Amino acid sequence: MTDKQQHSGSEEWDNLLSHLRQIREQVRQQGPLPDHEKQEVANAFHRGLELLENQVRDMEGGLRGSSGRW
């Protein structure tokens, strides 16, 4: 189950990064985004931060020996 969760999280992360890269290229070619699109990009960025924070928490939680501590 952990592998499935990691794969799902990895896929979500890849999709999010791809989306943000597309937006970056659009801004580079066409200039600043319209206001209604800025909120969408801000939400995607914040979702990426949440994913990153969750991955860090998962790694910290998984760093235990068999006794439950190091």
SULKA-V666870 format. One line per field, one symbol per residue. ss: DSSP state (H for helix, E for strand, C for the rest). psi: psi as a letter, one per 30 degrees, with the letter a starting at -180 (. if undefined). burial: # if it has 16 or more other ideal C-beta (glycine too) atoms within 10 Angstrom, else .. A space follows every 10 residues. Layout:
# SULKA-V666870
ss = ???
psi = ???
burial = ???
This chain:
# SULKA-V666870
ss = CHHHHHHHHH HHHHHHHHHH HHHHHHHHHH CCCCHHHHHH HHHHHHHHHH HHHHHHHHHH HHCCCCCCCC
psi = eeeeeeeeee eeeeeeeeee eeeeeeeeef allleffeee eeeeeeeeee eeeeeeeeee ffikafffl.
burial = .......... .....#..#. ..#....... .......... #......#.. #......... ..........
